[in-house]
Structure formats: structure tokens, C-alpha cells
Amino acid sequence: MSTEITTRGPSSDLAIADGQTFFTDKQIGALRQLGVQDASNADLAVFFHQSTRTGLDPFARQIYMIGRNQKNPRTNQWETKYTIQTGIDGYRLIARRVVDSRGETLEYEDTVWCGEDGEWKDVWLSQQPPAAAKVTVLRNGKRFSAIALWREYVQTNRDGGPNSMWGRMGSGQLAKCAEALSLRKAFPQDLSGIYTAEEMGQADNVQAPHVQASPTPAPAQGNPRSGSSKLAAAVAAHPAAQGEEIVDAEVIEHPITPAQKAAITRLMKREGLTKNAMLTLAEDVTGREITGANDLTEDEAIAVVMRLENPPTAPEQVDLPEDVFGGREPQTAAS
């Protein structure tokens, strides 16, 4: 896939040059101005990899990192977890570049929405928000469909209602979420590890206090009278929905792949590293305890491979200080 946007040449101090392996000091300074304040070297390495892999320009905000505080269940401490995001237009651009470069085709079936009544419609006119949206992408004639549920993706305000965007354009926002899920199924190698802003908006929702509801009688089997039962029946019975994925809003961290394990083993041997030295390096990159390769996520493995391929003794700026955002200003001379 072409990475023309970010590697076409050093037309500016922020352009990512051919053969570059990490952000320069000037680029890091620009990222700081864009809001990336406290990212670790491992996070920046993954972000650099995804930017060059997708061809999206981080300095034009085509791709960006969002930090959210999450509690680590192992340490019981709050930590900043970064998610690499783009807009739905970024997804469409990546998919279009892939099919154009490979001589493939990319088509869409009509988007459909479903209400609590269980009826699928190709246009949503109700003042009430849809309960679900379904998008089908055809890559070389093969269908990839996904359904997004309103309750899992709606972005809310402090009162628990839809925010201004979802309140005004809820059907379109939900369709974008379903489209992102469908495109990621059709282009897994090109879109894995990147999420759209429309999908991840719900991660910023204010959690309402839990209120225990009174038990209600279960509906009679075989006669779905309630709206939610009708919706479930519609999703299950819709001919095109059989075997499709309904994905919730949780971001799943993919484990290290066999190919990444093999690459790390090969690079270990090349560098003459012992197992203990390798574990120390992995812990330095990830910032947490590592007992073996299986502890690494896919994104962490990318960062480890980049460190092994570009050790600190190399001339490239790979092993920057851990306090890269806190202790110094970016260089003023061109890198």
C-alpha cells in the first residue's frame, strides 16, 4: 500500500522522510502542540509505525493518539492508555488505496437501520434514534457485514442523553460505526490497531451510578412482544445478518502474533541477547513486567521489534529519553 502522504519527501520540517525510523525532535515538538503530552517511547513507536503503514499524516490530524485514564487491575493504579484513531474518511482512504494498488474492487450495499420494532429500513426518518445500523462492504465481490448497536456506541453528555452530534445526526453516526466495523473486517491487515473517532467517542462517556432495578417477569418464549425482543429477533432473522459480527464498544488488545514471535527470536539471535536481557529490553519498551513473549500485545511487539531493529547505538533517534515531553524543547535546527 502506498504511503505517499507521509513519505513523499522532505517538503517541510514535519514531513516523514523515506527511511526514517522514528519521529525527529521537531516532529515530537509538533505532536506535543497537538496534545500528545506524556506518551512513552513505546507508544510513540507504535504511533510512528501506524502512521507510516497507513500513509496518514499525523501532523494534518488524519491520524492521532488519544490518551484515556484506565485502572490497571494488576497494580490497581490509574494509567494512561493510548488509542490510535482516525476519522471514517481515513478508513475510506486506506481501503481505497489498497484496492487501487492491487487492482481490486470496493463496493457498498445500501446501509440499513433497525428500530425497536425489529423492522429494517434503508432510510431513517423517525425522530427516535435507531436501535441498530448495518453496513456491508464488498471487497472483490466478497461480502463483509457488521451491525452496530445504538446502546453500545452512542456518545452521551453528563445527563446521560446523546450529545449534540449524536442527538442531531444519530443515524449517520451509528452508520459510521457500522461502516468502520465492516471495513476492518474487509481489510484486517491494513486497519487493525486503528479505531475511528465515531467508534471511540463512547469511551469518554460519563458513567452513571449503578441503580439496581426491580426484577421484571421474563417475556413469554416464542412471542417477542417487547421492542428489545423484536430487535433481537430482527437481527437474528435478517438473512444477511446470519454469521455476522455484532461488535461491542470495548477495545480489544490483540496478542502477539506467531510472525512477531519469530521476528523477535531472529533479532535476539542477531544481537546476541540472552533471555534475561531480552526480557529487560521488553520491560524497558513496554514499561511493565514481562515474563515471556506471550505477555506482549501485538502493538507492544511492534515496539519491541522496532527497538531491536534500531538499537540505541544506531544513529537514528530511536532511544529517546523516557521524559521526552517533560525535559527538553524540540531542536530548532532541521534534523
C-alpha positions as CSV (number, residue, x, y, z in Angstrom):
1,M,0.0,0.0,0.0
2,S,1.3,3.5,-0.9
3,T,2.4,5.8,1.9
4,E,2.5,8.8,-0.4
5,I,1.1,11.3,2.1
6,T,3.7,11.0,4.8
7,T,6.8,9.9,2.8
8,R,6.8,11.8,-0.4
9,G,9.9,13.7,0.6
10,P,11.2,16.3,3.0
11,S,9.0,19.2,1.7
12,S,8.7,20.5,5.2
13,D,10.3,20.0,8.6
14,L,7.4,17.8,9.6
15,A,7.3,15.5,6.6
16,I,8.3,11.9,7.4
17,A,11.2,11.1,5.1
18,D,11.9,7.9,3.3
19,G,13.8,5.5,5.5
20,Q,13.0,7.4,8.7
21,T,12.6,5.1,11.7
22,F,11.3,7.4,14.4
23,F,9.9,10.9,15.0
24,T,12.5,13.7,15.0
25,D,12.7,16.2,17.8
26,K,10.8,18.8,15.7
27,Q,8.1,16.3,15.0
28,I,7.8,15.4,18.6
29,G,7.5,19.1,19.4
30,A,4.7,19.3,16.9
31,L,3.0,16.3,18.4
32,R,3.2,18.0,21.8
33,Q,1.4,21.0,20.4
34,L,-1.3,18.7,19.0
35,G,-1.9,17.3,22.5
36,V,0.3,14.3,22.7
37,Q,1.9,15.2,26.0
38,D,3.0,12.2,28.0
39,A,3.3,9.3,25.6
40,S,6.1,6.8,26.2
41,N,8.7,5.8,23.6
42,A,6.8,2.5,23.1
43,D,3.5,4.4,22.4
44,L,5.3,6.8,20.0
45,A,7.0,3.9,18.2
46,V,3.6,2.3,17.6
47,F,2.1,5.6,16.5
48,F,5.0,6.1,14.1
49,H,4.6,2.6,12.7
50,Q,0.8,3.1,12.2
51,S,1.3,6.5,10.6
52,T,3.8,5.2,8.0
53,R,1.9,1.9,7.5
54,T,-1.4,3.7,6.7
55,G,0.1,6.7,4.9
56,L,-2.0,9.1,7.0
57,D,-0.4,12.3,8.1
58,P,-0.3,12.8,11.9
59,F,0.5,16.5,11.6
60,A,-2.6,17.1,9.5
61,R,-4.7,15.3,12.1
62,Q,-5.5,12.5,9.7
63,I,-4.3,10.1,12.4
64,Y,-3.8,10.8,16.1
65,M,-3.4,9.4,19.5
66,I,-5.9,9.8,22.3
67,G,-5.0,9.1,25.9
68,R,-7.6,7.9,28.3
69,N,-7.2,7.1,32.0
70,Q,-7.8,3.4,32.8
71,K,-7.2,1.5,36.0
72,N,-4.7,-1.3,35.8
73,P,-6.3,-4.3,37.5
74,R,-2.8,-5.8,38.3
75,T,-1.4,-2.7,40.0
76,N,-4.7,-1.1,41.0
77,Q,-3.2,2.2,39.7
78,W,-4.7,4.6,37.1
79,E,-2.7,4.7,33.9
80,T,-3.0,6.5,30.6
81,K,-3.9,4.1,27.8
82,Y,-3.4,5.5,24.2
83,T,-5.7,4.6,21.3
84,I,-4.7,5.4,17.7
85,Q,-7.6,6.9,15.9
86,T,-8.7,8.3,12.6
87,G,-12.0,9.5,11.2
88,I,-14.2,7.4,8.9
89,D,-12.7,9.3,6.0
90,G,-9.3,8.0,7.0
91,Y,-10.7,4.4,6.9
92,R,-12.2,5.0,3.5
93,L,-8.9,6.5,2.2
94,I,-6.9,3.5,3.4
95,A,-9.3,1.0,1.9
96,R,-9.4,2.8,-1.5
97,R,-5.6,2.9,-1.7
98,V,-5.4,-0.8,-1.0
99,V,-7.9,-1.8,-3.7
100,D,-6.4,0.6,-6.2
101,S,-2.9,-0.6,-5.7
102,R,-3.9,-4.3,-6.0
103,G,-6.4,-3.9,-8.9
104,E,-9.3,-5.0,-6.6
105,T,-12.9,-3.6,-6.3
106,L,-14.6,-2.0,-3.4
107,E,-18.4,-1.5,-3.3
108,Y,-21.1,-1.0,-0.7
109,E,-24.6,-2.3,-0.3
110,D,-27.3,0.1,1.0
111,T,-27.0,0.9,4.7
112,V,-30.0,-0.2,6.7
113,W,-31.2,0.7,10.1
114,C,-33.4,-1.1,12.6
115,G,-35.7,0.2,15.3
116,E,-37.1,-1.5,18.4
117,D,-39.9,-2.8,16.2
118,G,-37.5,-5.1,14.5
119,E,-38.0,-3.7,11.0
120,W,-35.0,-2.9,8.8
121,K,-35.2,0.3,6.8
122,D,-33.0,1.8,4.1
123,V,-33.7,5.3,5.3
124,W,-34.2,6.5,8.9
125,L,-37.0,9.2,9.3
126,S,-38.1,8.7,12.8
127,Q,-37.4,11.3,15.5
128,Q,-36.4,8.4,17.8
129,P,-32.8,7.1,17.3
130,P,-32.3,3.8,15.5
131,A,-31.5,0.8,17.7
132,A,-29.0,-0.7,15.2
133,A,-27.3,0.1,11.9
134,K,-25.9,-2.4,9.4
135,V,-23.3,-1.8,6.7
136,T,-22.0,-4.3,4.1
137,V,-18.7,-3.8,2.3
138,L,-17.9,-5.9,-0.8
139,R,-14.2,-6.4,-1.5
140,N,-13.7,-8.2,-4.8
141,G,-17.3,-9.3,-4.5
142,K,-16.9,-10.9,-1.1
143,R,-19.3,-9.5,1.5
144,F,-18.2,-8.2,4.9
145,S,-21.1,-7.1,7.1
146,A,-21.3,-5.6,10.6
147,I,-24.0,-4.4,12.9
148,A,-23.5,-1.6,15.4
149,L,-26.0,-1.1,18.3
150,W,-27.0,2.3,19.5
151,R,-26.7,1.5,23.2
152,E,-23.1,0.5,22.7
153,Y,-21.8,3.4,20.6
154,V,-23.9,6.5,21.5
155,Q,-21.8,9.3,22.9
156,T,-23.6,10.8,25.9
157,N,-23.4,14.1,27.9
158,R,-23.4,14.4,31.6
159,D,-27.1,13.9,31.9
160,G,-26.9,10.5,30.1
161,G,-28.6,11.7,26.9
162,P,-27.0,11.8,23.5
163,N,-24.5,14.6,23.0
164,S,-25.2,17.3,20.4
165,M,-23.7,15.4,17.5
166,W,-25.5,12.2,18.3
167,G,-28.7,14.0,19.1
168,R,-28.8,15.8,15.7
169,M,-27.2,13.1,13.4
170,G,-27.5,9.9,15.4
171,S,-28.4,7.7,12.5
172,G,-25.4,8.9,10.5
173,Q,-23.1,8.5,13.4
174,L,-24.3,4.9,14.1
175,A,-23.9,4.1,10.4
176,K,-20.3,5.3,10.5
177,C,-19.6,2.9,13.4
178,A,-21.1,0.0,11.5
179,E,-19.1,1.0,8.4
180,A,-15.8,1.1,10.4
181,L,-16.5,-2.4,11.7
182,S,-17.3,-3.6,8.2
183,L,-14.2,-2.1,6.7
184,R,-12.0,-3.5,9.5
185,K,-13.3,-7.0,8.7
186,A,-12.7,-6.5,5.0
187,F,-9.2,-5.0,5.5
188,P,-7.9,-6.5,8.7
189,Q,-4.2,-6.2,7.9
190,D,-4.5,-2.6,6.9
191,L,-6.8,-1.3,9.7
192,S,-6.0,-3.5,12.7
193,G,-5.0,-1.5,15.7
194,I,-6.7,1.7,14.5
195,Y,-10.1,2.9,15.5
196,T,-12.4,5.7,14.3
197,A,-13.4,8.7,16.3
198,E,-17.0,7.7,15.8
199,E,-16.4,4.3,17.4
200,M,-14.3,5.6,20.3
201,G,-16.5,8.6,21.3
202,Q,-18.4,6.4,23.8
203,A,-15.1,5.8,25.7
204,D,-15.4,9.4,27.0
205,N,-19.0,8.9,28.4
206,V,-19.5,9.8,32.0
207,Q,-20.5,6.6,33.8
208,A,-23.9,6.9,35.6
209,P,-24.1,5.5,39.1
210,H,-25.4,1.9,39.2
211,V,-29.0,1.6,40.3
212,Q,-30.4,-1.9,40.9
213,A,-33.6,-2.3,39.0
214,S,-36.6,-4.3,40.3
215,P,-36.9,-7.7,38.8
216,T,-39.3,-8.0,35.9
217,P,-41.0,-11.1,34.6
218,A,-39.3,-12.7,31.6
219,P,-41.2,-12.4,28.3
220,A,-43.1,-15.5,27.0
221,Q,-40.9,-17.7,24.8
222,G,-41.7,-17.7,21.1
223,N,-43.7,-14.5,21.1
224,P,-41.4,-11.4,21.1
225,R,-43.7,-8.6,22.3
226,S,-41.2,-6.2,23.7
227,G,-39.2,-3.8,21.5
228,S,-35.9,-5.2,22.5
229,S,-37.1,-8.8,21.8
230,K,-38.2,-7.7,18.4
231,L,-34.9,-6.1,17.7
232,A,-33.0,-9.3,18.7
233,A,-35.3,-11.3,16.6
234,A,-34.8,-9.0,13.6
235,V,-31.0,-9.2,13.9
236,A,-31.1,-13.0,14.2
237,A,-33.7,-13.4,11.4
238,H,-32.3,-10.9,8.9
239,P,-31.0,-13.1,6.0
240,A,-27.8,-11.0,5.6
241,A,-27.1,-11.0,9.3
242,Q,-26.5,-14.7,9.8
243,G,-23.0,-15.4,10.9
244,E,-22.1,-11.7,11.1
245,E,-20.3,-9.9,13.8
246,I,-22.0,-7.6,16.3
247,V,-19.1,-5.9,17.9
248,D,-19.4,-4.0,21.2
249,A,-17.5,-0.9,22.1
250,E,-14.7,-2.5,24.0
251,V,-11.2,-2.1,22.5
252,I,-9.6,-5.5,22.3
253,E,-5.8,-5.7,22.7
254,H,-4.7,-8.4,20.2
255,P,-1.9,-10.8,21.5
256,I,1.5,-11.1,19.9
257,T,1.3,-13.0,16.5
258,P,3.4,-16.0,15.6
259,A,5.2,-13.9,12.9
260,Q,6.1,-11.3,15.6
261,K,7.5,-14.1,17.9
262,A,9.6,-15.4,15.1
263,A,10.9,-11.9,14.3
264,I,11.8,-11.2,17.9
265,T,13.6,-14.6,18.2
266,R,15.6,-13.9,15.0
267,L,16.6,-10.4,16.1
268,M,17.6,-11.8,19.6
269,K,20.0,-14.2,17.9
270,R,21.3,-11.5,15.7
271,E,22.0,-9.2,18.6
272,G,23.4,-12.0,20.8
273,L,20.8,-11.3,23.6
274,T,20.1,-13.8,26.4
275,K,16.6,-14.4,27.5
276,N,17.0,-12.2,30.6
277,A,18.5,-9.4,28.5
278,M,15.5,-9.7,26.1
279,L,13.0,-9.6,29.0
280,T,14.8,-6.5,30.4
281,L,14.6,-4.8,27.0
282,A,10.9,-5.7,26.6
283,E,10.1,-4.3,30.0
284,D,12.0,-1.1,29.2
285,V,10.0,-0.7,26.0
286,T,6.6,-1.5,27.5
287,G,7.0,0.0,30.9
288,R,5.6,-3.1,32.7
289,E,6.7,-6.5,33.9
290,I,7.2,-9.1,31.1
291,T,7.8,-12.8,31.9
292,G,7.7,-14.1,28.3
293,A,6.8,-13.3,24.7
294,N,3.2,-14.3,25.3
295,D,2.8,-11.3,27.7
296,L,3.2,-8.9,24.8
297,T,0.3,-7.4,22.9
298,E,0.5,-7.0,19.1
299,D,1.2,-3.3,19.4
300,E,3.9,-3.9,22.1
301,A,5.5,-6.5,19.9
302,I,5.8,-3.9,17.1
303,A,7.6,-1.5,19.5
304,V,9.9,-4.3,20.7
305,V,10.8,-5.2,17.1
306,M,11.5,-1.6,16.3
307,R,13.8,-1.3,19.3
308,L,15.7,-4.4,18.2
309,E,16.0,-3.3,14.6
310,N,17.2,0.2,15.7
311,P,19.2,-0.3,18.9
312,P,20.3,2.8,20.9
313,T,23.8,2.7,19.4
314,A,22.4,3.3,16.0
315,P,22.4,6.9,14.6
316,E,18.7,7.0,14.2
317,Q,16.8,8.7,17.0
318,V,15.1,5.6,18.4
319,D,16.1,5.5,22.1
320,L,14.9,8.9,23.2
321,P,14.8,9.8,26.9
322,E,11.8,8.5,28.7
323,D,10.8,12.1,29.7
324,V,10.8,13.1,26.1
325,F,7.9,15.5,26.6
326,G,9.0,16.8,30.0
327,G,12.6,17.7,30.0
328,R,13.6,19.4,26.8
329,E,12.4,21.5,23.9
330,P,12.5,20.2,20.4
331,Q,15.5,21.1,18.3
332,T,15.4,24.3,16.3
333,A,17.7,23.1,13.6
334,A,16.5,20.8,10.9
335,S,17.1,17.1,11.9
